[in-house]
Each structure stands twice: as structure tokens, then as C-alpha cells.
Amino acid sequence: MGLEDSIARNLIHWVSGKGPEDDIVLSSRIRLARNLSKYSFPNKAGKEDKKKVRKAVAEAVLSQNTVKLHYINLADLPELEREVLIEKHLISPLLAQKGMEKGVFLDDNEKVSVMINEEDHIRIQILSPGFQLDENWKMADEFDDVLEKNLDYSFSEKWGYLTSCPTNVGTGLRASVMLHLPVLSLTNNIKKMLEAVSKLGLAVRGIYGEGSEVAGNIYQISNQVTLGHSEIDIIDNLESVTEKIIEQERKARESLLQEKSIELRDTISRSYGTLKYAYRISSEEALRLLSNVKLGSDLGLLKQVDRRVMSELMILIRPAHVQKIHGQELNTIERDIKRAELIQTRLKM
Amino acid sequence: MGLEDSIARNLIHWVSGKGPEDDIVLSSRIRLARNLSKYSFPNKAGKEDKKKVRKAVAEAVLSQNTVKLHYINLADLPELEREVLIEKHLISPLLAQKGMEKGVFLDDNEKVSVMINEEDHIRIQILSPGFQLDENWKMADEFDDVLEKNLDYSFSEKWGYLTSCPTNVGTGLRASVMLHLPVLSLTNNIKKMLEAVSKLGLAVRGIYGEGSEVAGNIYQISNQVTLGHSEIDIIDNLESVTEKIIEQERKARESLLQEKSIELRDTISRSYGTLKYAYRISSEEALRLLSNVKLGSDLGLLKQVDRRVMSELMILIRPAHVQKIHGQELNTIERDIKRAELIQTRLKM
């Protein structure tokens, strides 16, 4: 039962937990960028300054008691573990790159993450299952207020919070939702919808950020700019667009179920069979099949499947997770075999 | 449990039973063509003569006590039931066609079949699982002797048994084996082998006789001519060629397992997953997947699967069987759905 235990130790709360509208919204994320006024931004700061930033932030984090956080020093972490944190969306690829005085505070449920010396001195992230931007915003805002008591933020009355990259200046807020849109993707309505979304000042990306392809029919939608808008406006805008997308995806699912019931049942059921029996499987294929099976679960066509397990597997099957869970580095062929084993073990749990 | 019961009532003994070399040889068949001297061959005979033939043969069959047989009058049989008997290889397509005084005697295990007024007045068939041509020949020969006591066969000292078609004149014997050759097919060695087989006076056909395509990698090999050879020679020749083919297929399987182990395991395991989970499936795809899964079972890669169930399913999934087992006529789409259900139910039994 080694593998089962290892999987159990690596479950991903922010995607496997329940949340509002979680048939379509896998997760909601609020991220705040903050910098300390006394020090240059990390891309300009020297080792000493970065160290002071790290210490000041750590002190502020440890002296608050809204949430219990533990610190991970990125320099101490093997590459595989850093990759795992990226795949879990708990740190950014930038933070994982070699560099000085980088670290992250996490809570046990991995809902809260505070990155230090990333692009900005501080990045506060709140990540939850389902559609709950408001709750996340409230929590981020409160946490930010608590930190601010002990930290002197870089803030201009005219511009708002100052950040390393101009797109974050203002509120320093990035709000995003991760949406599973299999039927809008299938019926090619996605392009039209995404064009409309772009016009509303929102950005659309694949599951692993900018440039990542849209694997598993997962789309991340987030605000593009923060300057000139209040936090509430930004979140309201993202929420109302997301609600419309949810509505469209649901309608498209209903139509498909009525018009192509046999084909749909067949595709979904075969996808499940392949996940249960493949001897080896690539991440691309696994994502595609997990997407189908999750849809089947959402539509009540596969009663034996919990859709949240499918959402979670979309992360557990990524290369670093497969290696971490199996406890060793693996080449591509081995990974494909162990990925299949991981999926099959998780499905039985 | 209606479907399970219905499947249980339709199991096919001659393919699901155990037999020598049944990893490769699905079945062995001996067929003898005989005619009564007093009457014209069926293609020339009138209704009265055919009736007399039917009565004489029936009397001879019923007065023997080597094997207990029951009579089926083809004219009384709905088309679907006739199709089922063809799919089971118990009657020929010719016998199933509309015509007078046609019938067949069968035993409960469907090992023995005696067709009346087919191309010849009498066709005796012995059908067994695995490689047992000698045993079948012995049984056919004895049964033929018993019938001959009460029937006056059309026989010439010079030519041997006289038959409707010249290819059967002589012994009236057709011996055949049905072989599952997935790896020789996969590696394209099959063509070379089949050419060699043809040169040795043997014919190769697909699972459903002349002109049928080679579905499920099943090949029927039989003697072409009977004139000028003794029964023993004909059977010996077929046996020794079959032994060589078995050897080649086994060698090819070993090599494949060594050289392409991962691909092989993956293909086999996915085939099993698809059979277990498809919502609809065509006969062509089902045959292909059953062939893969049977190979997996033969090689010990799928311990949970009985290869004989796979061989049997190759017949149970044919259109008439699907309809008979489900107790109703079905269109193509319905059949594909019910075929998948049938396979999944059988796999659970």
C-alpha cells in the first residue's frame, strides 16, 4: 500500500475540496503583489537587501495569528520539490528559479501562500476550490492588513501599490478562476467566447499560466490590469463574466446531452475505461481523458466517479507529482507507466 | 438478471470448452459430404425426392444410439434463429436459404450436426474446441458407418463418394481448423505463411468462410481437394501444417513480448478497458479488441481473463446472437449499444 499512502500524503485540497459551482469552476485565486518601501524591487536588490526583506516579511508573517503558516526556503528544496509546488500552483516558476533569499510560507491546507522575493517582495495568494472570489478577496485583504501593521508597503497616493511590473501597479491584485469548459471547447464556441472575454479586459490562459497550451479544456481567466480600478470592480467584473461563461457551458452541456447522447456516453465511458486500464499514458492524453470523465461525472453519467478526484488528478498526473509520489526520478517512458499506475490507484481509493 | 440468464442459455460449447493447444487453435472441424444413390443431388431433386431423402436420413439418424440428436426443421425457424445457427457454424449459409425439406440434427452440446438437403443430401459435421482433428475424424467416421447401415450412399469404386460439387468427390471430407494468429498478423508474417499454406493444397479463409474478411485475426485452414487422397493423408497434412503455424505464432509471440513488452501490455490492457467500458461497439472493433485481450490472456498478461470467454465472445457478439440474446430485433445503433452491454455482462459472469 506504499503508493496509496504516498498519494494520500499528496492530495491537493484546493482542488479536491468542495466549492460553489465546482462542476465548472475548479478553483478561485486572489493574489496581491506588495513591496517594502525601504528596498529596491527584487530584480534590482542585492543579497543583503533581499535578506532584510525576507527577515522583515517572515517576522510579520510569524507574528500574525490569523492563519498558521510554515516557511519553506527555496534554496533548500530539491528541484523536483520545487516543480511540485509549481504544479500545485503554490509558487510561481519565477520563484522556483535559482536566486537568493527566496522562500514561501504555506498553511497546511495550502490555501494561503506568501511568496518572498519573487518578482515583488511579497506575493500573497489565497486559493480555494470552486467559485469563491469574494471569500478569497476578504481573506487576502484581511491578511494583507495584518501584515501591513508590521511592514511599510511601497504605496503612492496617486498610483496605489507600486510593483515591479507595471501591469500590477494600483491594487496589486490579480484575481483568477480556473474553468473546466469541455463542451464549449468541443463545439468550438470557445473562440468566440474568449474573444469577448479579452475585450472585457480579462486574460485567458491554459492551466499552467501564460503560453501554456489549453490542456484538459481548463482555462484560467484573470484581470489584465489593476490600475484605475478598485479591487471590488476588478472582482465584480471577473465574477460577472465567469457567471456568463458558466451559464453558456451548462447550456452547451445540456444540448450536447440531448443531441449527441450516445456519442457522449460512449466517449466518456471509454475514457474512463482507458484511464482504468492503460499500461502507460502521457500527461496530454491523461488530461484529455480526465476532462471527459469529469464531464461524465458532472452530467451524472458516471455515478461511480467523484468529479473532484478527476480535477485533482489533473494535477497529480503532472511529471513532478508522478515522480514525487513514486519517490524517485523517472524517465519519460517510466513516467508514463507510473502515471497510469498512479491514476488507477487513485481511482480505487 | 435477464441478460445474464439469456447469455448463459446461449453459451457456445465448441469454442468455450477446453481443448489441446486452445491458445491458438479455437476449434477443429471434420465434415463429411454424403448423398443417397437413389435420388438426384439436392440442386436437381424435386420436392418429393427431397422429402424422401429427409425421411430416410431422419430415420437412420433416429435409429442410431451413438449420439442423441434433435431435429430442427429449417422452414419452421425464424430468420434470426437461422442466422444464429450460421454464426455458430452449425449450419451453412446455403442450408439457411429458403428451400424445401431442409433441416439439421444437433446434439445438446452442438458438437455434432447433420444437415439434410444442403448442397449434398447429408453433411455430417463434428466440431470441437482446440486441436483435435483425429478425435473428430474418428467420431465422424464411426457415425458415418452407423448411418451407412441404413442408407445406400452414392459411391463409385473409381471415384469414391460422389458429391454435388466436384471438389468434394472422393472422401467427401473437409477437415479444418480455426486459428487465432494475432502476432503473425501484426508482424505481417502472415502473408508469407499463407502463401506457403496454399501451395500445400490447403485453403485459408476468414472466420465466416469464403470471402469473409479476416476479422479478429482468426484464420480457417482446410483441405482444398479430397480426390486421390485418403482421409488419413488429408488430416495428417492439415495437422502437420497447423503444428508448424502454431510453432511460428508461439515464437512470434515470445519475440514480441520481449521486444515490445510495454507497447504490447498497453495495447492489450487498453483493449480490455474499452471492452469493459464502451457504451457502443461495432463487431469489427469488438473482434479486434477481443483478439488483443485473448492474446493478453494467452501470454499471462491479463490474469483475470479466461481466453475461452474471449473466443466465445467472438461469436456471441455477431449481429444475430446480439439480437437473440437480447430477445428482440435491433437496428445497427441499438445493436452496437446492446453488443457493448452483452460483452460487459459476459465479462462479469
Interface residues (C-beta under 8 A of the other chain):
Chain A: I262 R265 D266 I268 S269 R270 Y272 G273 T274 L275 K276 Y277 A278 Y279 R280 I333 I337
Chain B: I262 R265 D266 I268 S269 R270 Y272 G273 T274 L275 K276 Y277 A278 Y279 R280 I333 I337
